Amino acid sequence: MAGKLIIFSAPSGAGKTTIVQHLLKQELNLEFSISATTRERRGEEVDKKDYYFISKEDFLHKIAHKEFVEFEEVYTGTFYGTLRSEIERIWDEGKHVIFDIDVEGGLHLKKKYGSQALAIFVQPPSLEVLKERLTGRGTDSEEKLAERFAKAEKELQYADRFDVILKNYDLSTACDEAEKLVGNFVNS
Ligand code: 5GP
């Protein structure tokens, strides 16, 4: 079986993580691509499950050794990236890879993998709702929040470049639609 890539991108707070977690519970033969990041672990997050939490030094070393398929300085001083070894690990298990990744990273992967990849943009109802969700998390400082808002505003403009725009106005409807989309793609 040729492994595929399912890319979920959206501004932070659009609900993509919840949708991806929902899909992972279905029988779609998917496994989550664990990204590497230099950001601090938040609340319930688990190392090597949610992210590989690594130091900036380690991250830069991996860049120099070309270990990333893509990486971004998503927020000033904070890096996120997809490791080549991660995709290979999942394909070797005979599974498809599912990504929860920022908009630029998602477009990079789509460009690289073409029809082997399905790039889905998760669209929140509005920028206002997005801001409420981000503020409601209560995990970020004012300064970090402002940066997230600015980035979200910019990212909403990239929707058209994706294969599919998935509206997340109602979470359970969005999850059902995502299941259908991904089911069709992995079985095609
Ligand atoms: P958070 O800090 O909220 O977990 O993630 C911030 C943003 O970085 C989110 O949009 C998330 O999807 C994105 N992100 C997570 N992993 C990667 C990655 O490997 N590469 C890129 N480009 N973005 C990522």
Residues whose N, C-alpha, C, O or C-beta is under 5 A from the ligand:
A	BS01	5GP	A10 P11 S12 S35 A36 F71 E72 V74 Y80 G81 T82 D100 I101 D102 G105
